[in-house]
Amino acid sequence: MRQTIYTDLMAKFENPILHACDVQEGQQWISIEGACPEGMCLSAWESMQPFVASLAKGEGNFFDGWMKNPLSAMISCNDGFRPFSFYLEVID
């Protein structure tokens, strides 16, 4: 969905790195039976995998009505300097 970049936190705390993430806004992946899609960032996958597994089993309604669509979730990767937010939803 979207990436946020906290340049102030990066300047204060992060050692400079040349390559952090290959994810681009607008990319889409499909998980088949809750498996990690090919090309998905493994760090991002670790953050979203429990939600994907629940959605793949037909579960949802996380946190008692958090999302307007109960078969969806908005999950961010665990990069605190440049988190990417992913919208997860069940498709037919």
Phi and psi restraints in degrees (range 20) as a CNS / XPLOR table:
assign (resid 1 and name C) (resid 2 and name N)
       (resid 2 and name CA) (resid 2 and name C) 1.0 -155.9 20.0 2
assign (resid 2 and name N) (resid 2 and name CA)
       (resid 2 and name C) (resid 3 and name N) 1.0 149.7 20.0 2
assign (resid 2 and name C) (resid 3 and name N)
       (resid 3 and name CA) (resid 3 and name C) 1.0 -116.7 20.0 2
assign (resid 3 and name N) (resid 3 and name CA)
       (resid 3 and name C) (resid 4 and name N) 1.0 140.7 20.0 2
assign (resid 3 and name C) (resid 4 and name N)
       (resid 4 and name CA) (resid 4 and name C) 1.0 -114.7 20.0 2
assign (resid 4 and name N) (resid 4 and name CA)
       (resid 4 and name C) (resid 5 and name N) 1.0 139.8 20.0 2
assign (resid 4 and name C) (resid 5 and name N)
       (resid 5 and name CA) (resid 5 and name C) 1.0 -123.8 20.0 2
assign (resid 5 and name N) (resid 5 and name CA)
       (resid 5 and name C) (resid 6 and name N) 1.0 123.9 20.0 2
assign (resid 5 and name C) (resid 6 and name N)
       (resid 6 and name CA) (resid 6 and name C) 1.0 -102.1 20.0 2
assign (resid 6 and name N) (resid 6 and name CA)
       (resid 6 and name C) (resid 7 and name N) 1.0 82.7 20.0 2
assign (resid 6 and name C) (resid 7 and name N)
       (resid 7 and name CA) (resid 7 and name C) 1.0 -64.4 20.0 2
assign (resid 7 and name N) (resid 7 and name CA)
       (resid 7 and name C) (resid 8 and name N) 1.0 -30.9 20.0 2
assign (resid 7 and name C) (resid 8 and name N)
       (resid 8 and name CA) (resid 8 and name C) 1.0 -66.0 20.0 2
assign (resid 8 and name N) (resid 8 and name CA)
       (resid 8 and name C) (resid 9 and name N) 1.0 -40.8 20.0 2
assign (resid 8 and name C) (resid 9 and name N)
       (resid 9 and name CA) (resid 9 and name C) 1.0 -70.3 20.0 2
assign (resid 9 and name N) (resid 9 and name CA)
       (resid 9 and name C) (resid 10 and name N) 1.0 -37.6 20.0 2
assign (resid 9 and name C) (resid 10 and name N)
       (resid 10 and name CA) (resid 10 and name C) 1.0 -61.9 20.0 2
assign (resid 10 and name N) (resid 10 and name CA)
       (resid 10 and name C) (resid 11 and name N) 1.0 -44.7 20.0 2
assign (resid 10 and name C) (resid 11 and name N)
       (resid 11 and name CA) (resid 11 and name C) 1.0 -64.3 20.0 2
assign (resid 11 and name N) (resid 11 and name CA)
       (resid 11 and name C) (resid 12 and name N) 1.0 -35.3 20.0 2
assign (resid 11 and name C) (resid 12 and name N)
       (resid 12 and name CA) (resid 12 and name C) 1.0 -81.2 20.0 2
assign (resid 12 and name N) (resid 12 and name CA)
       (resid 12 and name C) (resid 13 and name N) 1.0 -36.5 20.0 2
assign (resid 12 and name C) (resid 13 and name N)
       (resid 13 and name CA) (resid 13 and name C) 1.0 -122.6 20.0 2
assign (resid 13 and name N) (resid 13 and name CA)
       (resid 13 and name C) (resid 14 and name N) 1.0 -24.4 20.0 2
assign (resid 13 and name C) (resid 14 and name N)
       (resid 14 and name CA) (resid 14 and name C) 1.0 -94.1 20.0 2
assign (resid 14 and name N) (resid 14 and name CA)
       (resid 14 and name C) (resid 15 and name N) 1.0 137.9 20.0 2
assign (resid 14 and name C) (resid 15 and name N)
       (resid 15 and name CA) (resid 15 and name C) 1.0 -72.0 20.0 2
assign (resid 15 and name N) (resid 15 and name CA)
       (resid 15 and name C) (resid 16 and name N) 1.0 135.2 20.0 2
assign (resid 15 and name C) (resid 16 and name N)
       (resid 16 and name CA) (resid 16 and name C) 1.0 -57.6 20.0 2
assign (resid 16 and name N) (resid 16 and name CA)
       (resid 16 and name C) (resid 17 and name N) 1.0 135.7 20.0 2
assign (resid 16 and name C) (resid 17 and name N)
       (resid 17 and name CA) (resid 17 and name C) 1.0 -130.4 20.0 2
assign (resid 17 and name N) (resid 17 and name CA)
       (resid 17 and name C) (resid 18 and name N) 1.0 149.9 20.0 2
assign (resid 17 and name C) (resid 18 and name N)
       (resid 18 and name CA) (resid 18 and name C) 1.0 -86.8 20.0 2
assign (resid 18 and name N) (resid 18 and name CA)
       (resid 18 and name C) (resid 19 and name N) 1.0 -30.5 20.0 2
assign (resid 18 and name C) (resid 19 and name N)
       (resid 19 and name CA) (resid 19 and name C) 1.0 -138.7 20.0 2
assign (resid 19 and name N) (resid 19 and name CA)
       (resid 19 and name C) (resid 20 and name N) 1.0 115.2 20.0 2
assign (resid 19 and name C) (resid 20 and name N)
       (resid 20 and name CA) (resid 20 and name C) 1.0 -110.0 20.0 2
assign (resid 20 and name N) (resid 20 and name CA)
       (resid 20 and name C) (resid 21 and name N) 1.0 -36.8 20.0 2
assign (resid 20 and name C) (resid 21 and name N)
       (resid 21 and name CA) (resid 21 and name C) 1.0 -157.1 20.0 2
assign (resid 21 and name N) (resid 21 and name CA)
       (resid 21 and name C) (resid 22 and name N) 1.0 142.8 20.0 2
assign (resid 21 and name C) (resid 22 and name N)
       (resid 22 and name CA) (resid 22 and name C) 1.0 -100.4 20.0 2
assign (resid 22 and name N) (resid 22 and name CA)
       (resid 22 and name C) (resid 23 and name N) 1.0 -5.1 20.0 2
assign (resid 22 and name C) (resid 23 and name N)
       (resid 23 and name CA) (resid 23 and name C) 1.0 -67.7 20.0 2
assign (resid 23 and name N) (resid 23 and name CA)
       (resid 23 and name C) (resid 24 and name N) 1.0 137.0 20.0 2
assign (resid 23 and name C) (resid 24 and name N)
       (resid 24 and name CA) (resid 24 and name C) 1.0 -119.8 20.0 2
assign (resid 24 and name N) (resid 24 and name CA)
       (resid 24 and name C) (resid 25 and name N) 1.0 144.0 20.0 2
assign (resid 24 and name C) (resid 25 and name N)
       (resid 25 and name CA) (resid 25 and name C) 1.0 -58.0 20.0 2
assign (resid 25 and name N) (resid 25 and name CA)
       (resid 25 and name C) (resid 26 and name N) 1.0 138.3 20.0 2
assign (resid 25 and name C) (resid 26 and name N)
       (resid 26 and name CA) (resid 26 and name C) 1.0 95.1 20.0 2
assign (resid 26 and name N) (resid 26 and name CA)
       (resid 26 and name C) (resid 27 and name N) 1.0 -15.1 20.0 2
assign (resid 26 and name C) (resid 27 and name N)
       (resid 27 and name CA) (resid 27 and name C) 1.0 -65.5 20.0 2
assign (resid 27 and name N) (resid 27 and name CA)
       (resid 27 and name C) (resid 28 and name N) 1.0 148.4 20.0 2
assign (resid 27 and name C) (resid 28 and name N)
       (resid 28 and name CA) (resid 28 and name C) 1.0 -133.8 20.0 2
assign (resid 28 and name N) (resid 28 and name CA)
       (resid 28 and name C) (resid 29 and name N) 1.0 146.5 20.0 2
assign (resid 28 and name C) (resid 29 and name N)
       (resid 29 and name CA) (resid 29 and name C) 1.0 -132.5 20.0 2
assign (resid 29 and name N) (resid 29 and name CA)
       (resid 29 and name C) (resid 30 and name N) 1.0 153.5 20.0 2
assign (resid 29 and name C) (resid 30 and name N)
       (resid 30 and name CA) (resid 30 and name C) 1.0 -123.5 20.0 2
assign (resid 30 and name N) (resid 30 and name CA)
       (resid 30 and name C) (resid 31 and name N) 1.0 125.2 20.0 2
assign (resid 30 and name C) (resid 31 and name N)
       (resid 31 and name CA) (resid 31 and name C) 1.0 -93.3 20.0 2
assign (resid 31 and name N) (resid 31 and name CA)
       (resid 31 and name C) (resid 32 and name N) 1.0 126.2 20.0 2
assign (resid 31 and name C) (resid 32 and name N)
       (resid 32 and name CA) (resid 32 and name C) 1.0 -98.1 20.0 2
assign (resid 32 and name N) (resid 32 and name CA)
       (resid 32 and name C) (resid 33 and name N) 1.0 118.8 20.0 2
assign (resid 32 and name C) (resid 33 and name N)
       (resid 33 and name CA) (resid 33 and name C) 1.0 54.7 20.0 2
assign (resid 33 and name N) (resid 33 and name CA)
       (resid 33 and name C) (resid 34 and name N) 1.0 34.7 20.0 2
assign (resid 33 and name C) (resid 34 and name N)
       (resid 34 and name CA) (resid 34 and name C) 1.0 81.3 20.0 2
assign (resid 34 and name N) (resid 34 and name CA)
       (resid 34 and name C) (resid 35 and name N) 1.0 10.6 20.0 2
assign (resid 34 and name C) (resid 35 and name N)
       (resid 35 and name CA) (resid 35 and name C) 1.0 -86.5 20.0 2
assign (resid 35 and name N) (resid 35 and name CA)
       (resid 35 and name C) (resid 36 and name N) 1.0 152.7 20.0 2
assign (resid 35 and name C) (resid 36 and name N)
       (resid 36 and name CA) (resid 36 and name C) 1.0 -64.8 20.0 2
assign (resid 36 and name N) (resid 36 and name CA)
       (resid 36 and name C) (resid 37 and name N) 1.0 124.4 20.0 2
assign (resid 36 and name C) (resid 37 and name N)
       (resid 37 and name CA) (resid 37 and name C) 1.0 -68.5 20.0 2
assign (resid 37 and name N) (resid 37 and name CA)
       (resid 37 and name C) (resid 38 and name N) 1.0 147.0 20.0 2
assign (resid 37 and name C) (resid 38 and name N)
       (resid 38 and name CA) (resid 38 and name C) 1.0 -60.9 20.0 2
assign (resid 38 and name N) (resid 38 and name CA)
       (resid 38 and name C) (resid 39 and name N) 1.0 133.9 20.0 2
assign (resid 38 and name C) (resid 39 and name N)
       (resid 39 and name CA) (resid 39 and name C) 1.0 87.7 20.0 2
assign (resid 39 and name N) (resid 39 and name CA)
       (resid 39 and name C) (resid 40 and name N) 1.0 -4.4 20.0 2
assign (resid 39 and name C) (resid 40 and name N)
       (resid 40 and name CA) (resid 40 and name C) 1.0 -74.9 20.0 2
assign (resid 40 and name N) (resid 40 and name CA)
       (resid 40 and name C) (resid 41 and name N) 1.0 139.1 20.0 2
assign (resid 40 and name C) (resid 41 and name N)
       (resid 41 and name CA) (resid 41 and name C) 1.0 -60.4 20.0 2
assign (resid 41 and name N) (resid 41 and name CA)
       (resid 41 and name C) (resid 42 and name N) 1.0 124.1 20.0 2
assign (resid 41 and name C) (resid 42 and name N)
       (resid 42 and name CA) (resid 42 and name C) 1.0 -65.2 20.0 2
assign (resid 42 and name N) (resid 42 and name CA)
       (resid 42 and name C) (resid 43 and name N) 1.0 -33.5 20.0 2
assign (resid 42 and name C) (resid 43 and name N)
       (resid 43 and name CA) (resid 43 and name C) 1.0 -66.0 20.0 2
assign (resid 43 and name N) (resid 43 and name CA)
       (resid 43 and name C) (resid 44 and name N) 1.0 -42.9 20.0 2
assign (resid 43 and name C) (resid 44 and name N)
       (resid 44 and name CA) (resid 44 and name C) 1.0 -64.8 20.0 2
assign (resid 44 and name N) (resid 44 and name CA)
       (resid 44 and name C) (resid 45 and name N) 1.0 -40.4 20.0 2
assign (resid 44 and name C) (resid 45 and name N)
       (resid 45 and name CA) (resid 45 and name C) 1.0 -59.4 20.0 2
assign (resid 45 and name N) (resid 45 and name CA)
       (resid 45 and name C) (resid 46 and name N) 1.0 -41.1 20.0 2
assign (resid 45 and name C) (resid 46 and name N)
       (resid 46 and name CA) (resid 46 and name C) 1.0 -59.6 20.0 2
assign (resid 46 and name N) (resid 46 and name CA)
       (resid 46 and name C) (resid 47 and name N) 1.0 -34.0 20.0 2
assign (resid 46 and name C) (resid 47 and name N)
       (resid 47 and name CA) (resid 47 and name C) 1.0 -72.6 20.0 2
assign (resid 47 and name N) (resid 47 and name CA)
       (resid 47 and name C) (resid 48 and name N) 1.0 -37.0 20.0 2
assign (resid 47 and name C) (resid 48 and name N)
       (resid 48 and name CA) (resid 48 and name C) 1.0 -98.3 20.0 2
assign (resid 48 and name N) (resid 48 and name CA)
       (resid 48 and name C) (resid 49 and name N) 1.0 -15.2 20.0 2
assign (resid 48 and name C) (resid 49 and name N)
       (resid 49 and name CA) (resid 49 and name C) 1.0 -53.6 20.0 2
assign (resid 49 and name N) (resid 49 and name CA)
       (resid 49 and name C) (resid 50 and name N) 1.0 -44.1 20.0 2
assign (resid 49 and name C) (resid 50 and name N)
       (resid 50 and name CA) (resid 50 and name C) 1.0 -62.0 20.0 2
assign (resid 50 and name N) (resid 50 and name CA)
       (resid 50 and name C) (resid 51 and name N) 1.0 -34.6 20.0 2
assign (resid 50 and name C) (resid 51 and name N)
       (resid 51 and name CA) (resid 51 and name C) 1.0 -72.6 20.0 2
assign (resid 51 and name N) (resid 51 and name CA)
       (resid 51 and name C) (resid 52 and name N) 1.0 -40.8 20.0 2
assign (resid 51 and name C) (resid 52 and name N)
       (resid 52 and name CA) (resid 52 and name C) 1.0 -62.3 20.0 2
assign (resid 52 and name N) (resid 52 and name CA)
       (resid 52 and name C) (resid 53 and name N) 1.0 -43.6 20.0 2
assign (resid 52 and name C) (resid 53 and name N)
       (resid 53 and name CA) (resid 53 and name C) 1.0 -60.7 20.0 2
assign (resid 53 and name N) (resid 53 and name CA)
       (resid 53 and name C) (resid 54 and name N) 1.0 -43.2 20.0 2
assign (resid 53 and name C) (resid 54 and name N)
       (resid 54 and name CA) (resid 54 and name C) 1.0 -64.5 20.0 2
assign (resid 54 and name N) (resid 54 and name CA)
       (resid 54 and name C) (resid 55 and name N) 1.0 -45.0 20.0 2
assign (resid 54 and name C) (resid 55 and name N)
       (resid 55 and name CA) (resid 55 and name C) 1.0 -63.8 20.0 2
assign (resid 55 and name N) (resid 55 and name CA)
       (resid 55 and name C) (resid 56 and name N) 1.0 -37.5 20.0 2
assign (resid 55 and name C) (resid 56 and name N)
       (resid 56 and name CA) (resid 56 and name C) 1.0 -64.3 20.0 2
assign (resid 56 and name N) (resid 56 and name CA)
       (resid 56 and name C) (resid 57 and name N) 1.0 -26.4 20.0 2
assign (resid 56 and name C) (resid 57 and name N)
       (resid 57 and name CA) (resid 57 and name C) 1.0 -90.0 20.0 2
assign (resid 57 and name N) (resid 57 and name CA)
       (resid 57 and name C) (resid 58 and name N) 1.0 4.5 20.0 2
assign (resid 57 and name C) (resid 58 and name N)
       (resid 58 and name CA) (resid 58 and name C) 1.0 85.6 20.0 2
assign (resid 58 and name N) (resid 58 and name CA)
       (resid 58 and name C) (resid 59 and name N) 1.0 7.1 20.0 2
assign (resid 58 and name C) (resid 59 and name N)
       (resid 59 and name CA) (resid 59 and name C) 1.0 -86.5 20.0 2
assign (resid 59 and name N) (resid 59 and name CA)
       (resid 59 and name C) (resid 60 and name N) 1.0 175.7 20.0 2
assign (resid 59 and name C) (resid 60 and name N)
       (resid 60 and name CA) (resid 60 and name C) 1.0 168.1 20.0 2
assign (resid 60 and name N) (resid 60 and name CA)
       (resid 60 and name C) (resid 61 and name N) 1.0 -145.1 20.0 2
assign (resid 60 and name C) (resid 61 and name N)
       (resid 61 and name CA) (resid 61 and name C) 1.0 49.8 20.0 2
assign (resid 61 and name N) (resid 61 and name CA)
       (resid 61 and name C) (resid 62 and name N) 1.0 50.2 20.0 2
assign (resid 61 and name C) (resid 62 and name N)
       (resid 62 and name CA) (resid 62 and name C) 1.0 -63.9 20.0 2
assign (resid 62 and name N) (resid 62 and name CA)
       (resid 62 and name C) (resid 63 and name N) 1.0 139.4 20.0 2
assign (resid 62 and name C) (resid 63 and name N)
       (resid 63 and name CA) (resid 63 and name C) 1.0 54.3 20.0 2
assign (resid 63 and name N) (resid 63 and name CA)
       (resid 63 and name C) (resid 64 and name N) 1.0 41.8 20.0 2
assign (resid 63 and name C) (resid 64 and name N)
       (resid 64 and name CA) (resid 64 and name C) 1.0 52.2 20.0 2
assign (resid 64 and name N) (resid 64 and name CA)
       (resid 64 and name C) (resid 65 and name N) 1.0 54.7 20.0 2
assign (resid 64 and name C) (resid 65 and name N)
       (resid 65 and name CA) (resid 65 and name C) 1.0 97.4 20.0 2
assign (resid 65 and name N) (resid 65 and name CA)
       (resid 65 and name C) (resid 66 and name N) 1.0 23.4 20.0 2
assign (resid 65 and name C) (resid 66 and name N)
       (resid 66 and name CA) (resid 66 and name C) 1.0 -57.2 20.0 2
assign (resid 66 and name N) (resid 66 and name CA)
       (resid 66 and name C) (resid 67 and name N) 1.0 -43.7 20.0 2
assign (resid 66 and name C) (resid 67 and name N)
       (resid 67 and name CA) (resid 67 and name C) 1.0 -103.4 20.0 2
assign (resid 67 and name N) (resid 67 and name CA)
       (resid 67 and name C) (resid 68 and name N) 1.0 146.1 20.0 2
assign (resid 67 and name C) (resid 68 and name N)
       (resid 68 and name CA) (resid 68 and name C) 1.0 -60.2 20.0 2
assign (resid 68 and name N) (resid 68 and name CA)
       (resid 68 and name C) (resid 69 and name N) 1.0 -41.5 20.0 2
assign (resid 68 and name C) (resid 69 and name N)
       (resid 69 and name CA) (resid 69 and name C) 1.0 -93.7 20.0 2
assign (resid 69 and name N) (resid 69 and name CA)
       (resid 69 and name C) (resid 70 and name N) 1.0 110.8 20.0 2
assign (resid 69 and name C) (resid 70 and name N)
       (resid 70 and name CA) (resid 70 and name C) 1.0 -64.4 20.0 2
assign (resid 70 and name N) (resid 70 and name CA)
       (resid 70 and name C) (resid 71 and name N) 1.0 -15.7 20.0 2
assign (resid 70 and name C) (resid 71 and name N)
       (resid 71 and name CA) (resid 71 and name C) 1.0 -101.9 20.0 2
assign (resid 71 and name N) (resid 71 and name CA)
       (resid 71 and name C) (resid 72 and name N) 1.0 44.7 20.0 2
assign (resid 71 and name C) (resid 72 and name N)
       (resid 72 and name CA) (resid 72 and name C) 1.0 -150.3 20.0 2
assign (resid 72 and name N) (resid 72 and name CA)
       (resid 72 and name C) (resid 73 and name N) 1.0 169.7 20.0 2
assign (resid 72 and name C) (resid 73 and name N)
       (resid 73 and name CA) (resid 73 and name C) 1.0 -158.4 20.0 2
assign (resid 73 and name N) (resid 73 and name CA)
       (resid 73 and name C) (resid 74 and name N) 1.0 150.5 20.0 2
assign (resid 73 and name C) (resid 74 and name N)
       (resid 74 and name CA) (resid 74 and name C) 1.0 -111.5 20.0 2
assign (resid 74 and name N) (resid 74 and name CA)
       (resid 74 and name C) (resid 75 and name N) 1.0 114.7 20.0 2
assign (resid 74 and name C) (resid 75 and name N)
       (resid 75 and name CA) (resid 75 and name C) 1.0 -126.0 20.0 2
assign (resid 75 and name N) (resid 75 and name CA)
       (resid 75 and name C) (resid 76 and name N) 1.0 139.1 20.0 2
assign (resid 75 and name C) (resid 76 and name N)
       (resid 76 and name CA) (resid 76 and name C) 1.0 -108.2 20.0 2
assign (resid 76 and name N) (resid 76 and name CA)
       (resid 76 and name C) (resid 77 and name N) 1.0 149.1 20.0 2
assign (resid 76 and name C) (resid 77 and name N)
       (resid 77 and name CA) (resid 77 and name C) 1.0 -70.0 20.0 2
assign (resid 77 and name N) (resid 77 and name CA)
       (resid 77 and name C) (resid 78 and name N) 1.0 172.2 20.0 2
assign (resid 77 and name C) (resid 78 and name N)
       (resid 78 and name CA) (resid 78 and name C) 1.0 -95.2 20.0 2
assign (resid 78 and name N) (resid 78 and name CA)
       (resid 78 and name C) (resid 79 and name N) 1.0 17.2 20.0 2
assign (resid 78 and name C) (resid 79 and name N)
       (resid 79 and name CA) (resid 79 and name C) 1.0 -81.9 20.0 2
assign (resid 79 and name N) (resid 79 and name CA)
       (resid 79 and name C) (resid 80 and name N) 1.0 105.6 20.0 2
assign (resid 79 and name C) (resid 80 and name N)
       (resid 80 and name CA) (resid 80 and name C) 1.0 -70.3 20.0 2
assign (resid 80 and name N) (resid 80 and name CA)
       (resid 80 and name C) (resid 81 and name N) 1.0 -15.9 20.0 2
assign (resid 80 and name C) (resid 81 and name N)
       (resid 81 and name CA) (resid 81 and name C) 1.0 -91.6 20.0 2
assign (resid 81 and name N) (resid 81 and name CA)
       (resid 81 and name C) (resid 82 and name N) 1.0 -31.7 20.0 2
assign (resid 81 and name C) (resid 82 and name N)
       (resid 82 and name CA) (resid 82 and name C) 1.0 -144.5 20.0 2
assign (resid 82 and name N) (resid 82 and name CA)
       (resid 82 and name C) (resid 83 and name N) 1.0 59.9 20.0 2
assign (resid 82 and name C) (resid 83 and name N)
       (resid 83 and name CA) (resid 83 and name C) 1.0 -65.7 20.0 2
assign (resid 83 and name N) (resid 83 and name CA)
       (resid 83 and name C) (resid 84 and name N) 1.0 141.6 20.0 2
assign (resid 83 and name C) (resid 84 and name N)
       (resid 84 and name CA) (resid 84 and name C) 1.0 -107.6 20.0 2
assign (resid 84 and name N) (resid 84 and name CA)
       (resid 84 and name C) (resid 85 and name N) 1.0 132.3 20.0 2
assign (resid 84 and name C) (resid 85 and name N)
       (resid 85 and name CA) (resid 85 and name C) 1.0 -97.7 20.0 2
assign (resid 85 and name N) (resid 85 and name CA)
       (resid 85 and name C) (resid 86 and name N) 1.0 132.9 20.0 2
assign (resid 85 and name C) (resid 86 and name N)
       (resid 86 and name CA) (resid 86 and name C) 1.0 -117.5 20.0 2
assign (resid 86 and name N) (resid 86 and name CA)
       (resid 86 and name C) (resid 87 and name N) 1.0 131.7 20.0 2
assign (resid 86 and name C) (resid 87 and name N)
       (resid 87 and name CA) (resid 87 and name C) 1.0 -94.9 20.0 2
assign (resid 87 and name N) (resid 87 and name CA)
       (resid 87 and name C) (resid 88 and name N) 1.0 121.2 20.0 2
assign (resid 87 and name C) (resid 88 and name N)
       (resid 88 and name CA) (resid 88 and name C) 1.0 -105.3 20.0 2
assign (resid 88 and name N) (resid 88 and name CA)
       (resid 88 and name C) (resid 89 and name N) 1.0 134.7 20.0 2
assign (resid 88 and name C) (resid 89 and name N)
       (resid 89 and name CA) (resid 89 and name C) 1.0 -150.6 20.0 2
assign (resid 89 and name N) (resid 89 and name CA)
       (resid 89 and name C) (resid 90 and name N) 1.0 154.1 20.0 2
assign (resid 89 and name C) (resid 90 and name N)
       (resid 90 and name CA) (resid 90 and name C) 1.0 -79.8 20.0 2
assign (resid 90 and name N) (resid 90 and name CA)
       (resid 90 and name C) (resid 91 and name N) 1.0 132.4 20.0 2
assign (resid 90 and name C) (resid 91 and name N)
       (resid 91 and name CA) (resid 91 and name C) 1.0 -121.9 20.0 2
assign (resid 91 and name N) (resid 91 and name CA)
       (resid 91 and name C) (resid 92 and name N) 1.0 157.3 20.0 2
